[in-house]
Amino acid sequence: MTPETDESPLVDDIAARIRARIMNGELAIGKPLRQAALATEFGVSRTPVREALRQLQNGGLIEMQPNRGAVVRVPAPWEVRQAYEVRAELEGMAARRAASRITERGLAALREHNAVLCEAVVRAAGEGTRGGSTEGAHAERGSTAGGSTATTAANDCFHTVICEAADNPWLTRMIDRINESFPRNVSSLALAGDERHRQLNIRQHEAVIDALAAHDADLADALMREHVISSGEHLTAWYERRSQTVFHG
């Protein structure tokens, strides 16, 4: 057995741990990934770290930049838009299938997840009113309603419930593959400073729930497509702004 083969499980483990931190936002887009620091943190030599970073580079999550080394990759806005165009088709199909299959328990779960998002918006508005300064109000709104673990999880779970109700593992895997192409907290971060779009997101969820409860497959499909496209355009605009400032701001 070669040394490379011996290290393969270790490389995969390190890559998975770094990937998880990128996906949950702990390692922000544009952040440098220092091999020496990662090797010390994981208690390994630089070799498996270097191989893990190469693996993540091949997967599109990081990139190598001159004079900076490995950094968490900032997706091009056009990539985000194209990905969400495909996701809209897939999630529309999932909603169509779910319309005839979802249970009352599933509908209740959707309402619970959307309620978390609604409560976050209400709480953020209250904190903004109490904030002593505009800067402080924006900071509190961002930490409460955008990018938080609770809202990111609630939004993800909303879509997951519908995919599970669709009962098509192939469809679910294809949607998961798109979702895993971008850090999962970024959608919430993009909503953090935009109360109008946060409220729109909630209303669109409510409309999808109503269509599913009515078992209206055509409407559920159309509403979900509209929702995902809307979210994709908002996220694309966020990436456009971020790509202009992440290395210069």
Buried (B, 14 or more C-beta within 10 A) or exposed (E): EEEEEEBBEBBBBBBEBBBEBBBEBEBBBBBEBEBEEBBEEBEBEEBBBBBBBBBBBEEEBBBEEEEEBBBBBBBEBEBBBEBBEBBBBBBBBBBBBBBEBBEEEBBEBBBEBBEBBBBBBEBBBEBBEEBEEEEEBBBBBBEBBBBBEBBBBBBBBBBBBBBBBBEBEEBBEBBEEBBBBBBBBBBBBBBBBBBEBBBBBBEBBBBBBBBBBEEBBEBBBBBBBBBBBBBBBBBBBBBBEBBEEBEEE
